[in-house]
């Protein structure tokens, strides 16, 4: 069953657009969140259709294994990839979206099958979906093997389920896997250079945005309803979008006005600008990233927020000490590249594209970044290591190996966070799970440099000493 028909990404049909995005994610390993945002922006999709497109796209991805388990007994022939995704997204609506009538989802699927394929494919799609309606779904409880049952129930690869259970036990792992399929809450950070949390709440209310103050991070606001990026509040730099968990590193780094700070993996700049706000826009921040084009995002956000102390430079953090002056920074943030398992709710394709061998290579990169950070950190300076993952090798494993090779670095107790967060730290390391506060999974550890074991180094072209 093949089709050579060319299909537009957007012709007013939400489900057809979702199908195109899902196919691109599968075939090209494209990022679902980026494709979704690009589609919404390019075609100026209205709020109602935007919400449905987002829900169908993410929901189908999140529950892919579960949907395949339900579909398997009803598919008796080889089918094209696009037909399988069409069946998945249609069944997702029938099973998970109570406000969409089942007959409407089935009828839409048949029409899309006709448009993309031919009557034979449309007939098969109709037959599969109608049969499921008549006969019902088979129970996941029929799966006897516990790991496989949890894998299908939460739609995560078996190796990942096993890895998380080995790390945290069955109860915590199950809660995390289930939470990964819950849509995230949108949160924004108040620009404390321009306003207060209460004043911003008042501004948002005047613009028709439903919002509430976070119970954890003082500068964080939860958005309940409305398009916050369309507000004057956003456009004029009173707020920026950032997950609540990722507001922890700047607070833990606790930068002071007048300090010299390095953000080693800075793009797209959420934490960099947060640091600048904490410094009251006084001092200097060097924001580096291996991808030069991403530095534009930092500059755009800085300009919108009215921040003037950030300088950007395309630097690979793994060799940063060859370019930057030794012993020259008061504080450094290494928000390292990681597997991203903590943000699976926002990027559901992560759980299908990651491989077990990825963790070891990421672990090595993280250590290289920290090794370079130590060399350019002043004696007495502070170094914060953070990731948006829940993997023990990337988090505790990286910290332990780093400390073993750097006797001049000391793991310090985490401070400057609310008590609810601080009480979760263990041995000076803080792991937040998605189920803890409804935010992303995140890890943070902070170090202080006791003495410099590295040889002195001459200054470079990028930097001049203070």
C-alpha atoms as one frame of an Amber mdcrd trajectory, in Angstrom:
protein
   0.000   0.000   0.000   2.005   2.946  -1.226   1.203   6.497  -2.159   3.088
   9.048  -4.210   0.688  11.890  -3.582   2.258  15.098  -2.325   0.583  16.344
   0.834   0.748  19.885   2.166   1.730  20.440   5.792  -1.301  22.640   6.435
  -4.577  22.868   4.566  -6.746  23.567   7.584  -6.791  19.900   8.630  -5.299
  19.573  12.110  -4.989  15.779  12.022  -3.288  15.786   8.642  -0.760  18.353
   9.893  -0.130  16.223  12.989   0.480  13.217  10.746   3.063  15.127   8.698
   4.903  16.212  11.864   4.886  12.683  13.293   6.277  11.263  10.063   9.083
  13.830  10.034   9.943  12.988  13.641  10.067   9.275  12.815  11.877   9.383
   9.463  14.240  12.327  10.001  14.731  12.223  13.790  13.386  15.784  13.796
  12.499  17.334  17.149   8.748  17.281  17.711   8.695  20.521  19.722  10.605
  22.447  17.043   8.499  21.097  14.165   5.303  21.842  16.039   6.341  25.415
  16.825   7.503  25.989  13.247   4.206  24.702  11.843   2.120  26.851  14.186
   4.172  29.954  13.422   4.475  29.461   9.659   0.785  28.834   9.050  -0.525
  31.180  11.769  -2.713  28.434  13.189  -5.418  29.803  15.495  -5.626  29.019
  19.206  -8.286  26.278  18.995  -6.534  24.356  16.212  -3.136  24.979  17.833
  -4.256  23.308  21.060  -5.636  20.257  19.230  -2.567  19.962  16.988  -0.275
  20.071  20.037  -2.332  17.533  21.958  -2.616  15.040  19.101   1.060  15.319
  18.128   2.518  15.009  21.625  -0.118  12.554  22.847   0.408  10.138  19.962
   4.177  10.269  20.446   3.914   9.851  24.204   1.728   6.735  23.930   3.249
   5.160  20.799   4.086   1.755  22.318   0.714   1.526  24.055  -1.129   2.383
  20.841   0.879  -0.209  18.906  -0.024  -2.823  21.534  -3.716  -2.009  21.061
  -3.447  -1.985  17.256  -1.376  -5.155  16.817  -4.238  -7.756  16.860  -6.166
  -5.809  14.209  -3.416  -5.280  11.619  -3.008  -8.415   9.536  -0.907  -7.114
   6.655   2.211  -5.014   6.053   1.366  -1.300   6.024   3.238   1.868   5.106
   4.744   3.998   7.849   2.312   6.870   7.222  -0.666   4.498   7.549   0.644
   3.211  10.882   1.032   6.756  12.188  -2.463   7.616  10.932  -3.881   4.649
  12.864  -1.894   5.639  15.949  -3.048   9.256  15.998  -6.651   8.248  15.274
  -6.689   5.622  18.023  -5.067   8.107  20.391  -8.087  10.381  19.979 -10.540
   7.511  20.510  -8.799   6.183  23.639  -7.444   9.304  25.353  -9.534  12.316
  24.249 -13.030  12.092  25.695 -14.251  15.332  24.130 -13.665  14.099  20.571
 -16.432  11.705  19.383 -14.971   8.396  18.209 -16.900   8.519  14.935 -15.401
  11.942  14.137 -11.836  10.651  14.644 -12.546   7.584  12.486 -14.189   9.603
   9.696 -11.250  12.028   9.622  -8.811   9.117   9.417 -10.674   7.656   6.440
 -10.663  10.999   4.613  -6.915  11.453   5.201  -6.300   7.888   3.977  -8.223
   8.653   0.772  -6.270  11.872   0.229  -2.833  10.411   0.890  -3.448   6.956
  -0.553  -6.469   5.329  -2.212  -9.801   3.702  -1.424  -8.181   0.408  -0.475
  -6.106   2.057   2.249  -9.129   4.058   3.418 -11.145   0.850   3.675  -8.414
  -0.858   5.697  -8.088   2.116   8.085 -11.863   2.206   8.542 -11.968  -1.542
   9.149  -9.221  -1.522  11.776 -10.674   1.379  13.744 -14.267   0.083  13.563
 -13.141  -3.373  14.688 -11.420  -1.877  17.721 -14.610   0.022  18.566 -16.650
  -3.186  18.391 -14.256  -5.576  20.108 -12.541  -3.218  22.556  -8.887  -2.975
  23.614  -6.912  -5.873  24.976  -5.702  -5.425  28.546  -2.103  -4.506  29.287
  -2.433  -6.653  32.411  -2.221  -9.680  30.097   1.527  -9.006  29.776   3.159
 -11.262  32.353   6.721  -9.897  32.362   6.786  -6.839  34.699   9.383  -4.778
  32.778   7.606  -5.291  29.460   4.214  -4.532  31.041   5.496  -1.223  32.442
   7.221  -0.475  29.123   3.955  -0.874  27.189   1.797   0.831  29.830   3.975
   3.971  29.925   5.397   3.700  26.386   9.104   3.677  27.230  11.766   1.279
  25.868  12.329  -1.755  28.077  16.049  -0.981  28.548  15.161   2.493  29.878
  12.495   1.133  32.232  15.031  -1.342  33.588  17.728   1.328  33.943  15.433
   3.630  35.939  14.215   0.793  38.176  17.839  -0.229  38.867  18.624   3.390
  39.795  15.589   4.383  41.856  13.436   1.347  42.566  10.103   0.317  41.082
   7.926   2.885  42.878   9.882   6.045  41.985  10.574   4.765  38.455   6.898
   4.017  37.815   5.832   7.455  39.035   8.427   9.055  36.780   7.456   7.024
  33.719   3.783   7.881  34.220   4.534  11.569  34.801   6.465  11.679  31.522
   3.120  11.320  29.728   1.459  14.217  31.559   1.446  17.549  29.654   3.812
  20.056  31.327   2.750  23.338  32.867   4.091  26.425  31.115   6.120  28.601
  33.479   7.722  32.000  33.018  10.457  33.831  34.905   9.903  37.385  36.066
  12.606  39.817  34.969  13.519  41.232  38.374  15.442  44.054  36.690  12.143
  45.489  35.502   9.422  44.408  37.894   8.192  42.243  40.765   6.320  38.950
  40.633   3.099  40.518  41.924   3.215  43.412  39.472   3.766  40.979  36.589
   0.827  38.868  37.773  -1.297  42.030  37.665  -0.051  42.867  34.147  -0.828
  39.384  32.880  -4.302  39.478  34.388  -4.994  42.758  32.602  -4.000  41.096
  29.326  -6.340  38.156  29.903  -3.729  35.625  30.990  -4.605  33.248  33.814
  -1.568  32.799  35.998  -0.451  32.078  39.555   2.701  32.542  41.602   4.901
  29.507  42.105   5.083  28.060  45.603   8.760  27.211  45.080  10.806  29.735
  43.094   9.903  33.374  43.969  10.482  34.708  40.427   8.482  31.893  38.786
   4.891  32.189  37.524   2.690  29.312  36.325   0.589  30.069  33.237  -2.875
  28.516  33.510  -4.429  29.852  30.324  -3.750  32.212  27.427  -0.970  32.841
  24.895   1.674  34.528  27.003   4.122  35.167  24.141   1.536  37.424  22.502
   1.353  39.766  25.499   2.951  43.180  25.861   4.327  41.867  29.140   6.417
  39.339  27.219   7.292  41.595  24.281   8.509  44.344  26.621  10.796  41.992
  28.528   9.024  41.673  31.861   9.040  37.883  31.571  10.777  35.076  29.691
   9.696  31.460  29.238  11.669  28.997  31.352  10.818  25.799  33.186  10.763
  26.126  36.952  13.421  23.449  37.511  15.856  25.206  35.201  15.612  28.296
  37.409  17.529  26.390  40.092  21.090  26.705  38.677  21.226  30.522  38.720
  19.868  30.568  42.261  22.392  27.944  43.391  25.268  29.755  41.632  24.170
  32.844  43.590  26.140  35.353  41.468  26.848  38.768  42.946  26.849  42.213
  41.274  30.282  43.042  39.896  31.427  39.426  39.554  32.934  37.844  36.487
  30.843  34.832  35.426  31.170  32.183  32.716  28.225  30.216  31.321  29.928
  27.434  29.356  26.988  25.841  27.483  24.770  28.863  27.394  22.367  28.638
  24.435  19.506  29.442  24.201  20.250  31.735  27.154  17.541  31.189  29.760
  20.010  30.551  32.558  22.463  33.176  31.275  19.892  35.957  31.449  18.695
  34.663  34.824  22.258  34.996  36.122  22.408  38.559  34.782  19.195  39.429
  36.599  20.612  37.979  39.818  23.667  40.219  39.318  21.415  43.255  38.891
  22.918  43.763  35.421  26.247  44.675  37.061  29.466  42.781  36.282  30.314
  40.649  33.255  29.091  37.339  31.855  30.736  35.414  29.047  28.173  33.108
  27.415  29.792  30.458  25.228  28.349  27.679  23.098  29.702  25.227  20.546
  26.967  26.246  18.050  27.619  29.826  16.824  24.121  30.288  15.355  22.547
  29.627  18.766  24.374  32.592  20.280  21.964  34.870  18.380  19.166  33.542
  20.600  21.043  34.681  23.698  21.554  38.151  22.256  17.913  38.445  21.179
  16.668  37.487  24.633  19.191  39.783  26.335  18.033  42.717  24.213  14.371
  42.023  24.951  15.057  41.813  28.689  17.249  44.922  28.724  20.395  43.094
  29.825  23.753  44.645  28.907  26.440  42.598  30.689  26.426  39.463  28.503
  29.141  38.889  25.906  28.804  35.836  23.632  31.529  33.775  21.968  31.532
  30.531  19.923  33.678  28.328  22.154  33.717  24.559  22.566  33.657  24.101
  26.334  35.760  20.938  26.021  38.740  23.095  25.024  37.722  26.367  26.712
  40.839  26.531  28.888  42.981  26.861  25.745  41.180  30.117  24.883  40.140
  31.670  28.180  42.357  33.159  30.844  43.201  30.809  33.715  41.923  31.585
  37.212  39.799  34.462  35.923  36.162  33.711  36.824  34.421  34.156  40.146
  31.610  31.763  39.229  30.983  29.267  36.415  27.856  27.443  35.312  28.245
  24.181  33.399  24.724  23.277  32.307  26.001  20.298  30.401  24.728  18.482
  27.315  22.864  15.413  28.551  20.385  12.708  27.595  17.478  15.037  28.451
  15.471  12.322  30.212  14.104  14.949  32.600  12.315  16.816  29.800  10.592
  13.826  28.184   7.180  15.433  28.747   8.210  18.329  26.500  10.113  16.209
  23.976   8.478  12.754  23.942  10.619  11.623  20.996  13.621  11.551  23.395
  12.577   8.221  24.883  12.578   6.530  21.480  15.755   8.050  20.016  18.145
   7.676  22.958  20.325   4.579  23.120  21.998   3.030  26.142  25.448   3.665
  24.680  24.699   7.423  24.585  25.116   7.786  28.342  28.792   6.871  28.442
  29.723   9.314  25.659  27.736  12.112  27.326  29.413  11.305  30.653  32.827
  11.828  28.998  31.786  15.168  27.497  30.476  16.337  30.871  33.812  15.529
  32.516  35.718  17.353  29.772  33.599  20.460  30.345  34.156  20.369  34.102
  37.906  19.791  33.648  38.116  22.949  31.559  35.919  24.932  33.949  38.255
  24.207  36.873  41.225  25.683  35.011  39.576  29.061  34.447  37.917  29.291
  37.879  39.500  31.480  40.546  40.654  29.984  43.824  37.653  30.337  46.126
  35.366  30.477  43.087  32.069  28.634  42.689  31.240  26.041  40.030  27.695
  24.755  39.457  27.077  21.599  37.421  23.539  20.989  36.203  21.662  18.732
  33.782  18.065  18.160  32.698  18.363  14.400  33.095  17.597  11.830  35.784
  20.354   9.416  34.815  22.710   8.487  37.652  25.812   8.072  35.472  25.406
  11.563  34.021  24.643  13.104  37.410  26.107  11.471  40.521  28.521   9.444
  38.366  29.939  12.566  36.721  30.227  14.398  40.056  32.019  11.487  41.736
  34.527  10.996  38.913  35.134  14.747  38.683  35.909  15.018  42.395  38.195
  11.979  42.233  40.386  13.703  39.629  40.219  17.211  41.128  41.303  17.304
  44.787  41.258  21.107  44.611  37.457  21.034  44.194  35.095  20.553  47.095
  31.408  19.614  46.879  29.432  22.220  48.833  25.947  22.115  50.371  23.330
  23.589  48.060  21.908  26.870  49.329  19.669  29.693  48.165  16.700  27.477
  47.286  13.332  26.952  49.064  13.311  24.443  51.915  11.127  21.990  49.942
  13.957  21.700  47.418  16.869  21.840  49.851  15.539  18.925  51.904  15.771
  16.727  48.792  19.548  17.141  48.439  21.724  14.164  49.261  25.463  14.490
  49.846  25.386  17.994  48.373  23.588  16.896  45.184  19.992  17.689  44.284
  17.936  15.472  41.960  14.438  16.703  41.171  12.073  14.250  39.479   9.194
  15.297  37.175   6.677  13.938  39.705   8.084  15.977  42.608   6.760  19.433
  41.763   5.299  19.030  38.277   8.422  20.577  36.735  11.154  19.034  34.594
  13.531  16.427  35.957  16.709  18.286  36.898  20.020  17.796  38.696  22.331
  20.335  40.306  25.567  20.214  42.315  27.829  23.033  43.438  31.599  23.080
  44.087  34.179  25.487  45.467  37.817  25.679  44.408  40.091  25.320  47.427
  43.436  25.751  45.640  44.728  25.904  42.099  46.650  22.827  40.948  46.946
  24.024  37.367  49.926  26.011  36.030  49.542  29.675  35.295  48.489  30.544
  31.777  48.908  33.627  29.696  45.861  35.614  28.771  44.301  35.091  25.359
  42.800  37.205  22.627  39.216  36.777  23.852  39.839  37.922  27.410  41.841
  40.530  29.233  42.447  40.371  32.976  40.573  42.550  35.428
